[in-house]
Amino acid sequence: MSAELKELKVRKLAEAEEVDFGPFSSYHPLVADGDTPVRTGIQVCEPGYEAKMHWHPYVEVLFIIEGEMDAWQEGEDPVRLTAGDSIAIPVGMKHSFRTVGDKTMRLLGIHSNPDRVVNYLDGETREHGYPVLDE
């Protein structure tokens, strides 16, 4: 984690790539090219979305922009988060989240690492920690 930011870096959501996360979710990488000490992106989750249980080798912070979600660590009860709430997930903690209700949920994911690294308990990872989708 030696990336050092030396100048302003501007990324616009309207210009961000859209990465398919399955039938109910997509991800838009923002500050995400490996040359900064953090990586950010917007995840859009439709009703019915549930992330596969996973963990990161660094701290992850999720900030809920709109909608509601339940988040939990493996073996624990979920906590409800709504727009304006955030959650910090410790290094190596197995966790998941799901959209609650009938409205779209959007979150800002902040990975405290230059690269997005995701380790799924039941599933494979492709480039940038994106999930391998069932065909």
Contacts in CASP RR format, 6 or more apart in sequence:
PFRMAT RR
TARGET T0000
AUTHOR 0000-0000-0000
METHOD contacts of the structure
MODEL  1
MSAELKELKVRKLAEAEEVDFGPFSSYHPLVADGDTPVRTGIQVCEPGYE
AKMHWHPYVEVLFIIEGEMDAWQEGEDPVRLTAGDSIAIPVGMKHSFRTV
GDKTMRLLGIHSNPDRVVNYLDGETREHGYPVLDE
1 37 0 8 1.000
1 58 0 8 1.000
1 112 0 8 1.000
1 113 0 8 1.000
1 114 0 8 1.000
3 34 0 8 1.000
3 35 0 8 1.000
3 36 0 8 1.000
3 37 0 8 1.000
3 114 0 8 1.000
4 37 0 8 1.000
5 35 0 8 1.000
5 36 0 8 1.000
5 37 0 8 1.000
9 31 0 8 1.000
9 36 0 8 1.000
11 30 0 8 1.000
11 31 0 8 1.000
11 32 0 8 1.000
11 40 0 8 1.000
13 28 0 8 1.000
13 30 0 8 1.000
13 42 0 8 1.000
16 28 0 8 1.000
16 29 0 8 1.000
16 30 0 8 1.000
16 41 0 8 1.000
16 42 0 8 1.000
17 28 0 8 1.000
17 29 0 8 1.000
18 26 0 8 1.000
18 27 0 8 1.000
18 28 0 8 1.000
19 26 0 8 1.000
19 27 0 8 1.000
19 28 0 8 1.000
19 29 0 8 1.000
19 128 0 8 1.000
19 130 0 8 1.000
20 26 0 8 1.000
20 133 0 8 1.000
21 27 0 8 1.000
21 43 0 8 1.000
21 130 0 8 1.000
21 131 0 8 1.000
21 133 0 8 1.000
22 131 0 8 1.000
22 133 0 8 1.000
24 45 0 8 1.000
24 46 0 8 1.000
24 47 0 8 1.000
24 48 0 8 1.000
24 49 0 8 1.000
24 99 0 8 1.000
25 43 0 8 1.000
25 44 0 8 1.000
25 45 0 8 1.000
25 46 0 8 1.000
25 49 0 8 1.000
25 51 0 8 1.000
26 43 0 8 1.000
26 44 0 8 1.000
27 41 0 8 1.000
27 42 0 8 1.000
27 43 0 8 1.000
27 44 0 8 1.000
27 130 0 8 1.000
28 41 0 8 1.000
28 42 0 8 1.000
28 43 0 8 1.000
28 44 0 8 1.000
29 39 0 8 1.000
29 40 0 8 1.000
29 41 0 8 1.000
29 116 0 8 1.000
29 128 0 8 1.000
30 40 0 8 1.000
30 41 0 8 1.000
30 42 0 8 1.000
31 38 0 8 1.000
31 39 0 8 1.000
31 40 0 8 1.000
31 41 0 8 1.000
32 39 0 8 1.000
32 40 0 8 1.000
32 41 0 8 1.000
32 116 0 8 1.000
32 128 0 8 1.000
34 114 0 8 1.000
34 115 0 8 1.000
35 114 0 8 1.000
36 114 0 8 1.000
37 112 0 8 1.000
37 113 0 8 1.000
37 114 0 8 1.000
38 110 0 8 1.000
38 111 0 8 1.000
38 112 0 8 1.000
38 113 0 8 1.000
38 114 0 8 1.000
39 110 0 8 1.000
39 111 0 8 1.000
39 113 0 8 1.000
39 114 0 8 1.000
39 115 0 8 1.000
39 116 0 8 1.000
40 108 0 8 1.000
40 109 0 8 1.000
40 110 0 8 1.000
40 111 0 8 1.000
41 108 0 8 1.000
41 109 0 8 1.000
41 110 0 8 1.000
42 65 0 8 1.000
42 106 0 8 1.000
42 107 0 8 1.000
42 108 0 8 1.000
42 109 0 8 1.000
43 106 0 8 1.000
43 107 0 8 1.000
43 109 0 8 1.000
44 104 0 8 1.000
44 105 0 8 1.000
44 106 0 8 1.000
45 69 0 8 1.000
45 98 0 8 1.000
45 99 0 8 1.000
45 104 0 8 1.000
45 105 0 8 1.000
45 106 0 8 1.000
45 107 0 8 1.000
46 99 0 8 1.000
46 104 0 8 1.000
47 99 0 8 1.000
47 101 0 8 1.000
47 102 0 8 1.000
47 103 0 8 1.000
47 104 0 8 1.000
48 98 0 8 1.000
48 99 0 8 1.000
49 98 0 8 1.000
49 99 0 8 1.000
49 105 0 8 1.000
50 96 0 8 1.000
50 97 0 8 1.000
50 98 0 8 1.000
50 99 0 8 1.000
51 96 0 8 1.000
51 97 0 8 1.000
51 98 0 8 1.000
52 96 0 8 1.000
52 120 0 8 1.000
52 121 0 8 1.000
52 122 0 8 1.000
52 123 0 8 1.000
52 131 0 8 1.000
53 74 0 8 1.000
53 94 0 8 1.000
53 95 0 8 1.000
53 96 0 8 1.000
53 120 0 8 1.000
53 121 0 8 1.000
53 122 0 8 1.000
54 94 0 8 1.000
54 95 0 8 1.000
54 96 0 8 1.000
54 118 0 8 1.000
54 119 0 8 1.000
54 120 0 8 1.000
54 121 0 8 1.000
55 92 0 8 1.000
55 93 0 8 1.000
55 94 0 8 1.000
55 95 0 8 1.000
55 118 0 8 1.000
55 119 0 8 1.000
55 121 0 8 1.000
56 89 0 8 1.000
56 91 0 8 1.000
56 92 0 8 1.000
56 111 0 8 1.000
56 113 0 8 1.000
56 117 0 8 1.000
56 118 0 8 1.000
56 119 0 8 1.000
57 91 0 8 1.000
57 92 0 8 1.000
57 113 0 8 1.000
57 117 0 8 1.000
57 119 0 8 1.000
58 91 0 8 1.000
58 111 0 8 1.000
58 112 0 8 1.000
58 113 0 8 1.000
58 117 0 8 1.000
59 88 0 8 1.000
59 89 0 8 1.000
59 90 0 8 1.000
59 91 0 8 1.000
59 112 0 8 1.000
60 88 0 8 1.000
60 89 0 8 1.000
60 109 0 8 1.000
60 110 0 8 1.000
60 111 0 8 1.000
60 112 0 8 1.000
61 86 0 8 1.000
61 87 0 8 1.000
61 88 0 8 1.000
61 89 0 8 1.000
61 109 0 8 1.000
61 110 0 8 1.000
61 112 0 8 1.000
62 71 0 8 1.000
62 81 0 8 1.000
62 86 0 8 1.000
62 87 0 8 1.000
62 89 0 8 1.000
62 97 0 8 1.000
62 107 0 8 1.000
62 108 0 8 1.000
62 109 0 8 1.000
62 110 0 8 1.000
63 84 0 8 1.000
63 85 0 8 1.000
63 86 0 8 1.000
63 107 0 8 1.000
63 108 0 8 1.000
63 109 0 8 1.000
63 110 0 8 1.000
64 81 0 8 1.000
64 82 0 8 1.000
64 83 0 8 1.000
64 84 0 8 1.000
64 85 0 8 1.000
64 86 0 8 1.000
64 105 0 8 1.000
64 106 0 8 1.000
64 107 0 8 1.000
65 83 0 8 1.000
65 84 0 8 1.000
65 106 0 8 1.000
65 107 0 8 1.000
65 108 0 8 1.000
66 83 0 8 1.000
66 103 0 8 1.000
66 104 0 8 1.000
66 105 0 8 1.000
66 106 0 8 1.000
67 82 0 8 1.000
67 83 0 8 1.000
67 99 0 8 1.000
67 100 0 8 1.000
67 103 0 8 1.000
67 104 0 8 1.000
67 105 0 8 1.000
67 106 0 8 1.000
68 80 0 8 1.000
68 81 0 8 1.000
68 82 0 8 1.000
68 83 0 8 1.000
68 99 0 8 1.000
68 100 0 8 1.000
68 101 0 8 1.000
68 103 0 8 1.000
68 105 0 8 1.000
69 80 0 8 1.000
69 81 0 8 1.000
69 97 0 8 1.000
69 98 0 8 1.000
69 99 0 8 1.000
69 100 0 8 1.000
69 105 0 8 1.000
69 107 0 8 1.000
70 78 0 8 1.000
70 79 0 8 1.000
70 80 0 8 1.000
70 81 0 8 1.000
70 97 0 8 1.000
70 98 0 8 1.000
70 100 0 8 1.000
71 78 0 8 1.000
71 79 0 8 1.000
71 81 0 8 1.000
71 87 0 8 1.000
71 95 0 8 1.000
71 96 0 8 1.000
71 97 0 8 1.000
72 78 0 8 1.000
72 79 0 8 1.000
72 95 0 8 1.000
72 96 0 8 1.000
72 97 0 8 1.000
73 89 0 8 1.000
73 93 0 8 1.000
73 94 0 8 1.000
73 95 0 8 1.000
74 93 0 8 1.000
74 94 0 8 1.000
74 95 0 8 1.000
74 96 0 8 1.000
74 121 0 8 1.000
79 87 0 8 1.000
80 100 0 8 1.000
81 87 0 8 1.000
89 95 0 8 1.000
94 121 0 8 1.000
99 105 0 8 1.000
111 117 0 8 1.000
115 128 0 8 1.000
116 128 0 8 1.000
116 129 0 8 1.000
116 130 0 8 1.000
117 129 0 8 1.000
118 125 0 8 1.000
118 129 0 8 1.000
118 130 0 8 1.000
118 131 0 8 1.000
119 125 0 8 1.000
120 131 0 8 1.000
123 131 0 8 1.000
123 132 0 8 1.000
124 131 0 8 1.000
124 132 0 8 1.000
125 131 0 8 1.000
125 132 0 8 1.000
126 132 0 8 1.000
END
